[in-house]
Amino acid sequence: MTGRKECGIAIVGCGTVGGATASYLVQHADRLAERYKTRLVLRQVVDVNWDHARKLGLPESLLTKDIDAVLRRDDIQIVAELIGGTTIAKAVVEKALSAGKNVVTANKALLAKHGAELWALARKNNVTIAFEASCAGAIPIIAVLTEELSCDNIEAMYGIVNGTCNYILSAMTQHGQSYADALKLAQQAGLAEADPTLDVAGGDSAHKLAILASLAFGGRIDFGRIYVEGIDKLQLQDIQYGQELGYVIKLLAIARRQEEGLSLRVHPSFISTRHPLAWVSGPFNAISVYAENSGHTMYYGRGAGGAPTSAAVIGDMAAVALGTAQRKFEELSIFPDVAPPARQVDIGSVCGRYYLRMQLEDKPGMLASIATILGRRDISISSVLQREPADESSLGVPVVITTHPAREADIHAALEEVNRMDSVKAPCVCIRILEEHPERTV
């Protein structure tokens, strides 16, 4: 090993991912050295609390609280920001880039909200930001979008990108658990935070969608214009009715080209049990990409957790050490600091199929009245499923309607009118049905 080139690394944040990354670099240093001509050397781990680091058995000589001293070291070329959040983490990344250090990060919120300015700062200082771990854990989707599919014309992308939500929905679908019980189980398994809002309300998926869409479509994404709806309002009866109709419920991050522009949205969707995404259960992630030449490709794996995410972090470190990350950053024009603003469209313009559940008073003519309201908005009924009320005190008779393709704005206008009817006993439930995206390959 004498005389070999070295790439010095500092890790900032020794939590679940930071600790797993540091442990791997220490324990497998020789194996990594056999694979790369440039040796990856962990020189410092920065944090304010060392309980976890000491539990992992990291050498005391690596531990420091002084980030400024770390950034002054000439033998450190990479700073891995593994803190999370958008406050302290942003300051750390800005200081690292300004000091001429390459940055590796798993921080999707930071890049979704501040990516353009951070990439511009990296470019100004002739360094780069590597971020494979930010979107889907061990799934190499960033590499796919910036390498293999970078020359293709991507038309749509549908992703299950939050393992917490997928675990909860799998428990509700496969075991008939309520949302509350499934969430509790996820928390006990360490797959959901004590405050799960960022995951279950869809925010985490939206962060990842903003990053992936910017690369897939080569446009700067306005994060505030992404439509976001979580799983925390879903009811078990709708999941069960969907199953009767041949559907599985998933929280999907969706990016799709339309004539008017780019539709970006996160929301629960019913998908056919025949779609490959329907088979993705538990904490796993998967992303379907539809492109003009390659057609439908799907990428599947563990989307979270210390070990899977650290695999992507270390892969990014290797890409920086090899120089491939820098070359992509210099040569591709799809990064948010140099790409033009994406033309994003509101969800009201989206056209698709819908699942509607209404709790109706049990009297003649109700379904005909509903059909009339829908018809005035050019909404055609595809199927009707009616069940007896569970008991005499139930809020009316549950009637499930699926529609043929209709505009989102028309659906909501019709439902507002339906909800004003005296004979409608509870607000209508509306869940989107996602059809298989057409492929153009020949």
C-alpha positions in Angstrom: 0.0 0.0 0.0 3.0 2.3 0.4 2.9 5.3 -2.0 -0.6 4.8 -3.1 -2.9 7.8 -3.6 -5.3 8.3 -0.7 -8.7 10.1 -0.5 -9.3 11.4 2.9 -12.9 11.4 4.3 -14.6 13.2 7.1 -18.1 12.1 8.2 -20.3 14.7 9.9 -23.1 13.1 11.9 -22.6 9.7 13.6 -26.2 8.5 13.8 -27.7 5.5 12.1 -26.3 6.1 8.6 -23.2 8.0 9.7 -22.3 5.2 12.2 -22.8 2.5 9.7 -20.7 4.3 7.1 -17.9 4.9 9.5 -17.9 1.3 10.8 -17.8 -0.1 7.3 -14.9 2.1 6.2 -12.9 1.1 9.3 -13.7 -2.6 9.2 -13.3 -3.1 5.5 -10.5 -0.6 4.7 -8.2 -3.3 3.3 -10.9 -4.9 1.1 -11.7 -1.5 -0.3 -8.0 -0.8 -0.9 -7.8 -4.0 -3.0 -10.6 -2.8 -5.2 -9.6 0.8 -5.8 -6.2 2.3 -6.8 -7.1 5.3 -4.6 -7.4 4.2 -1.0 -10.5 5.5 0.9 -9.3 6.7 4.3 -11.6 7.8 7.1 -9.8 10.5 8.9 -12.4 12.2 11.1 -15.9 11.7 12.4 -17.6 14.9 13.6 -20.5 15.0 16.1 -21.5 16.6 19.4 -22.3 13.3 21.1 -20.2 10.1 21.0 -22.4 7.6 22.7 -23.3 5.8 19.4 -19.8 6.0 18.0 -18.3 4.4 21.1 -21.0 1.8 21.1 -19.9 0.9 17.6 -16.3 0.7 18.7 -14.9 3.5 16.5 -11.4 4.6 17.4 -11.2 7.6 19.7 -8.6 9.1 17.5 -11.3 9.6 14.8 -13.7 11.5 17.0 -13.9 15.3 17.0 -16.4 18.1 17.6 -14.4 20.7 15.7 -15.8 20.9 12.1 -13.7 24.0 11.3 -10.4 22.2 12.1 -11.6 19.3 9.9 -12.2 21.7 7.0 -8.8 23.2 7.3 -7.1 19.8 6.7 -5.5 19.4 3.3 -5.6 15.6 3.6 -9.4 15.5 3.6 -11.0 15.7 0.2 -14.6 14.5 1.0 -17.0 15.6 3.7 -20.0 13.3 4.1 -22.9 15.3 5.6 -25.1 12.7 7.4 -26.9 14.9 9.9 -30.2 15.4 8.1 -32.5 18.4 8.2 -32.1 21.7 6.5 -30.5 24.1 9.1 -27.2 22.8 10.6 -26.8 20.5 7.6 -27.1 23.3 5.2 -24.4 25.4 7.0 -22.1 22.4 7.1 -22.4 21.7 3.4 -21.9 25.4 2.5 -18.8 25.6 4.7 -17.4 22.3 3.2 -18.0 23.4 -0.4 -16.5 26.9 0.3 -13.4 25.1 1.7 -13.0 23.2 -1.5 -14.2 19.9 -0.2 -16.4 17.5 -2.2 -19.6 16.6 -0.4 -21.4 13.3 -0.2 -24.9 13.5 1.3 -28.1 11.5 1.9 -30.1 14.6 2.7 -33.1 14.7 0.4 -34.8 17.6 2.1 -31.7 19.8 1.8 -31.3 19.1 -1.9 -35.0 19.3 -2.7 -35.3 22.8 -1.2 -31.8 24.2 -1.6 -30.2 22.1 -4.3 -29.8 24.8 -7.0 -27.9 27.1 -4.7 -25.7 24.4 -3.3 -24.8 22.9 -6.7 -24.0 26.5 -7.8 -21.7 26.9 -4.8 -20.0 23.5 -5.6 -19.4 24.6 -9.2 -18.0 27.9 -8.1 -15.4 26.1 -5.9 -14.6 23.3 -8.5 -16.0 20.5 -6.4 -19.1 18.4 -6.5 -22.0 17.0 -4.5 -22.7 13.2 -4.7 -26.1 12.2 -3.5 -27.0 8.6 -4.5 -28.1 7.8 -0.9 -30.7 10.7 -0.9 -33.5 9.1 -2.8 -33.9 5.3 -2.4 -31.3 3.9 -0.1 -29.3 1.2 -1.8 -31.2 1.5 -5.1 -28.8 3.1 -7.6 -31.5 5.2 -9.2 -29.3 8.4 -9.4 -26.7 6.5 -11.4 -29.4 5.2 -13.7 -30.7 8.7 -14.4 -27.3 10.3 -14.8 -25.7 7.5 -16.8 -27.6 4.6 -18.4 -30.8 6.6 -19.2 -29.3 10.1 -19.5 -29.6 9.8 -23.3 -33.1 8.5 -23.4 -36.3 10.5 -23.4 -38.0 9.8 -20.1 -41.8 10.1 -20.2 -42.9 9.0 -16.8 -41.6 7.8 -13.4 -43.7 6.1 -10.7 -42.0 5.4 -7.4 -42.6 3.7 -4.0 -39.9 5.7 -2.3 -40.9 5.7 1.4 -40.4 2.4 3.2 -42.3 3.5 6.3 -45.5 4.1 4.3 -45.1 1.0 2.2 -44.7 -1.1 5.4 -47.9 0.4 6.9 -49.9 -0.1 3.7 -48.6 -3.7 3.3 -49.8 -4.4 6.9 -53.2 -2.9 6.1 -53.6 -4.8 2.8 -52.2 -8.2 3.8 -53.2 -8.4 7.4 -56.3 -6.2 7.6 -54.8 -3.9 10.2 -56.1 -0.4 10.8 -53.9 2.5 10.0 -53.3 3.2 13.7 -52.3 -0.4 14.4 -50.1 -0.7 11.4 -48.3 2.6 12.3 -47.7 1.3 15.8 -46.3 -1.9 14.5 -43.9 0.1 12.2 -42.8 2.1 15.2 -42.1 -1.0 17.2 -40.1 -2.4 14.3 -38.0 0.8 14.1 -39.4 1.6 10.7 -41.3 4.7 11.8 -40.3 7.7 13.9 -42.1 8.6 17.1 -43.4 11.6 15.1 -44.0 10.0 11.7 -45.5 13.0 10.0 -42.8 13.6 7.4 -43.2 10.1 6.2 -46.9 9.4 6.4 -48.0 12.9 5.2 -45.9 12.4 2.0 -43.3 15.1 2.6 -40.3 12.6 2.5 -41.6 11.2 -0.8 -42.0 14.7 -2.3 -38.4 15.6 -1.4 -37.2 12.5 -3.3 -39.5 13.2 -6.2 -38.1 16.7 -6.6 -34.5 15.4 -6.9 -35.4 12.5 -9.2 -37.6 14.6 -11.5 -34.9 17.3 -11.9 -32.5 14.6 -13.2 -35.0 12.6 -15.2 -36.5 15.6 -17.1 -33.5 18.1 -16.9 -35.4 20.9 -15.3 -35.2 22.9 -12.1 -38.1 21.8 -9.9 -40.2 24.2 -7.8 -40.7 22.0 -4.7 -43.6 24.2 -3.5 -45.6 23.2 -6.6 -45.5 19.5 -6.0 -48.9 18.2 -5.0 -48.6 16.1 -1.8 -51.1 13.9 -0.1 -50.2 11.3 2.5 -51.6 8.0 3.8 -52.7 9.2 7.2 -56.3 9.6 6.2 -56.8 6.2 4.5 -59.4 3.9 5.8 -59.2 0.1 5.9 -62.6 -0.3 4.2 -61.4 1.5 1.1 -58.3 -0.7 0.9 -60.5 -3.7 1.1 -63.0 -2.5 -1.5 -60.1 -1.7 -3.8 -58.9 -5.3 -3.4 -62.3 -6.6 -4.4 -61.9 -4.5 -7.6 -58.4 -5.9 -8.3 -56.3 -3.1 -6.9 -53.5 -2.6 -4.4 -53.0 0.7 -2.6 -49.5 2.3 -2.7 -48.2 5.8 -1.9 -46.6 6.8 -5.2 -44.3 9.6 -6.2 -45.3 10.4 -9.7 -43.6 12.4 -12.4 -45.2 12.4 -15.9 -44.9 14.5 -19.0 -48.1 16.0 -20.2 -48.7 18.3 -23.2 -49.0 21.3 -21.0 -45.9 20.4 -18.9 -44.6 18.2 -16.1 -47.0 16.7 -13.6 -45.4 16.1 -10.2 -47.4 14.6 -7.4 -47.3 12.4 -4.3 -50.5 10.6 -3.2 -52.0 7.2 -2.5 -53.0 5.4 -5.6 -54.8 2.2 -6.5 -52.7 0.1 -9.0 -53.6 -3.2 -10.6 -52.4 -6.3 -8.8 -50.7 -7.2 -12.1 -48.4 -4.2 -12.1 -44.9 -5.0 -10.8 -45.1 -2.2 -8.2 -48.0 -4.0 -6.6 -45.6 -6.8 -5.6 -43.4 -4.4 -3.6 -44.2 -4.9 0.1 -42.9 -4.1 3.5 -40.1 -1.6 3.8 -38.8 -2.1 0.3 -38.7 0.7 -2.4 -39.1 0.5 -6.2 -39.1 2.9 -9.0 -40.6 2.3 -12.5 -39.2 4.5 -15.3 -40.8 4.7 -18.7 -38.6 6.0 -21.5 -39.0 6.3 -25.3 -36.3 3.8 -26.2 -35.8 1.6 -23.2 -39.5 1.3 -22.4 -40.4 0.2 -18.8 -37.5 -0.5 -16.5 -37.9 -1.0 -12.7 -35.4 -0.6 -9.9 -36.0 -2.4 -6.6 -34.3 -2.7 -3.2 -34.0 -1.6 0.4 -34.8 2.1 0.5 -33.7 3.0 4.0 -31.7 1.8 7.0 -28.2 2.2 8.1 -26.5 -0.5 6.1 -28.3 -0.1 2.8 -28.0 3.7 2.9 -24.3 3.5 3.8 -23.7 1.3 0.8 -24.9 4.2 -1.4 -22.8 6.7 0.6 -19.6 4.7 0.2 -20.3 4.2 -3.4 -20.5 8.0 -3.8 -17.2 8.3 -1.9 -15.6 5.9 -4.4 -17.1 7.9 -7.4 -15.6 11.1 -6.0 -12.2 9.4 -5.4 -12.3 8.0 -9.0 -13.3 11.3 -10.4 -16.5 10.0 -12.1 -18.8 12.1 -9.9 -16.9 15.3 -10.8 -17.0 14.5 -14.6 -20.7 13.9 -14.6 -21.3 17.1 -12.7 -19.1 19.1 -15.2 -20.5 17.5 -18.4 -24.2 17.0 -17.7 -26.6 20.0 -18.0 -29.4 18.5 -15.9 -28.3 19.7 -12.5 -30.7 22.3 -11.0 -28.1 25.1 -10.9 -27.7 25.0 -14.7 -31.0 23.5 -15.9 -33.9 25.7 -17.0 -37.0 25.9 -14.7 -39.3 23.0 -15.4 -42.8 23.8 -16.7 -44.9 22.3 -13.9 -48.6 21.9 -14.2 -51.2 21.8 -11.4 -52.9 18.6 -10.4 -56.2 19.9 -11.7 -55.1 19.3 -15.2 -54.3 15.6 -14.6 -56.5 13.1 -16.4 -57.0 9.7 -14.9 -59.4 7.2 -13.4 -60.9 7.5 -9.9 -62.2 5.4 -7.0 -65.1 7.2 -5.2 -66.8 6.0 -2.1 -70.0 7.7 -1.0 -72.1 7.0 2.1 -75.7 7.5 0.8 -79.1 7.5 2.4 -80.9 4.3 1.5 -83.7 5.6 -0.7 -84.6 5.2 -4.4 -83.0 7.4 -7.0 -79.8 8.2 -5.1 -77.5 6.6 -7.6 -79.3 8.2 -10.5 -78.8 11.6 -8.9 -75.1 11.0 -8.4 -74.7 9.8 -12.0 -76.4 13.0 -13.2 -74.0 15.2 -11.2 -71.0 13.3 -12.6 -72.4 13.4 -16.1 -72.6 17.1 -16.1 -68.8 17.2 -15.6 -68.2 14.6 -18.4 -67.4 11.9 -15.8 -68.4 8.5 -17.0 -69.0 5.6 -14.5 -67.0 2.5 -15.1 -68.3 0.3 -12.3 -70.5 0.4 -9.2 -70.0 -1.7 -6.0 -72.7 -1.4 -3.3 -72.6 -3.1 0.2 -75.1 -3.4 2.9 -74.5 -1.0 5.9 -72.5 -2.6 8.7 -75.3 -1.9 11.2 -78.4 0.3 11.6 -76.4 3.1 13.1 -74.1 3.2 10.1 -73.7 6.5 8.2 -75.8 5.4 5.2 -75.1 2.8 2.5 -71.5 2.6 1.2 -71.5 2.9 -2.6 -68.2 2.6 -4.5 -67.9 4.0 -8.0 -65.0 3.8 -10.3 -64.8 6.2 -13.3 -63.4 6.2 -16.8 -60.6 8.8 -17.3 -61.6 12.3 -16.2 -59.9 15.6 -15.3 -59.0 16.0 -11.7 -60.6 19.4 -11.5 -63.9 18.0 -12.8 -63.8 15.2 -10.3 -63.4 17.6 -7.4 -66.0 20.0 -8.6 -68.5 17.1 -8.9 -67.6 15.8 -5.4 -68.2 19.3 -3.9 -71.7 19.2 -5.4 -72.3 15.7 -4.2 -71.1 16.5 -0.6 -73.7 19.3 -0.4 -76.5 16.8 -0.8 -78.5 16.2 2.4 -78.7 12.5 1.6 -74.9 12.1 1.5 -74.0 11.1 5.1 -70.2 11.6 5.1 -67.7 13.4 2.8 -66.9 11.4 -0.3 -63.6 9.5 -0.4 -61.6 9.9 -3.6 -58.6 7.8 -4.4 -56.8 8.0 -7.8 -56.4 4.8 -9.9 -53.1 4.7 -11.8 -53.2 2.9 -15.1 -50.2 1.2 -16.6 -48.2 3.8 -18.6 -48.1 3.0 -22.3 -44.8 2.1 -23.9 -43.7 3.3 -27.3 -41.0 0.8 -28.0 -41.3 -1.3 -31.2 
